[in-house]
Amino acid sequence: MKKMHFQNTDEFERVFKNTDIEITEAMVNGIQEAFSFQKKTADLFEISFEDVDIIYEISLPSTQWEIALESCLDQFHNYEMSDQAIDTYLLQKDIRKWLS
């Protein structure tokens, strides 16, 4: 799970609205870890804000992993990160097998 701390909601929006490669890599890593332990939910992000005592956890159910990994694959192709794209494709293939 990637921990992220923001000063305000504008900063949060900038990071998540733009397709940030750091977010893409964190998603793949979270799904990979959950798959490794055969969990049904991947814990992806822990979000906190300055001057707020609440921490938000963002997770993704296994039924959404294939779709999320497809988006991550697109991002890796856009950034020409072929090694990560191959690893993500293989993970997606293994997840398809596991879920069927």
C-alpha positions in Angstrom: 0.0 0.0 0.0 1.4 3.4 -1.0 1.1 6.1 1.6 0.4 9.5 0.3 0.1 12.8 2.2 -1.4 15.9 0.6 -1.5 19.5 1.7 -5.0 20.0 0.3 -7.5 18.5 -2.1 -6.2 20.5 -5.1 -2.9 18.7 -4.7 -4.7 15.4 -4.5 -6.7 16.1 -7.6 -3.5 17.1 -9.6 -1.8 13.8 -8.7 -4.8 11.5 -9.4 -6.3 13.4 -12.4 -3.1 13.3 -14.4 -1.9 9.9 -15.3 1.1 9.8 -12.9 3.4 6.8 -13.5 3.9 6.6 -9.7 0.2 6.0 -9.3 0.2 3.4 -12.1 3.2 1.5 -10.5 1.5 1.6 -7.1 -1.6 0.1 -8.5 0.3 -2.8 -10.1 2.3 -3.4 -7.0 -0.8 -3.4 -4.8 -2.6 -5.9 -7.1 0.5 -8.0 -7.4 0.9 -8.2 -3.6 -2.8 -9.1 -3.1 -2.6 -11.7 -5.8 0.5 -13.2 -4.3 -1.4 -13.8 -1.0 -4.6 -14.7 -2.9 -6.6 -11.9 -1.3 -9.9 -10.8 -2.7 -9.1 -7.1 -2.3 -5.9 -5.2 -3.1 -5.0 -2.3 -0.7 -3.6 0.4 -3.0 -3.4 3.7 -1.3 -3.4 5.3 2.1 -4.4 9.0 1.7 -4.0 11.7 4.3 -4.4 15.4 4.3 -2.7 18.2 6.3 -4.8 19.3 9.3 -7.2 16.3 9.0 -7.1 13.4 11.4 -8.7 10.9 9.1 -6.8 8.6 6.9 -8.5 7.2 3.8 -7.7 3.8 2.4 -8.3 3.0 -1.2 -8.7 -0.6 -2.2 -9.8 -2.5 -5.2 -11.8 -5.8 -5.3 -10.4 -8.7 -7.4 -13.3 -8.4 -9.8 -11.8 -5.0 -11.0 -8.1 -6.1 -11.2 -8.2 -7.0 -14.9 -9.7 -3.7 -15.9 -7.3 -1.7 -13.7 -4.3 -3.7 -15.1 -5.5 -2.9 -18.6 -5.3 0.8 -17.9 -1.9 0.3 -16.3 -0.7 -1.5 -19.4 -1.8 1.4 -21.6 0.1 3.8 -19.3 3.3 1.7 -19.5 3.0 1.7 -23.3 2.5 5.5 -23.4 5.7 5.9 -21.2 7.5 3.3 -23.3 8.2 1.2 -20.2 8.2 -2.2 -21.9 9.6 -4.3 -19.0 6.8 -3.0 -16.7 4.2 -3.6 -19.5 5.4 -7.2 -19.9 5.3 -7.9 -16.2 1.8 -6.3 -16.0 0.6 -8.4 -18.9 1.8 -11.6 -17.3 0.2 -10.6 -14.0 -3.1 -9.9 -15.8 -2.9 -13.3 -17.5 -2.3 -15.1 -14.2 -5.2 -13.2 -12.5 -7.5 -14.2 -15.4 -6.6 -17.9 -14.8 -7.0 -17.5 -11.0 -10.4 -15.8 -11.3 -11.9 -18.2 -13.8 
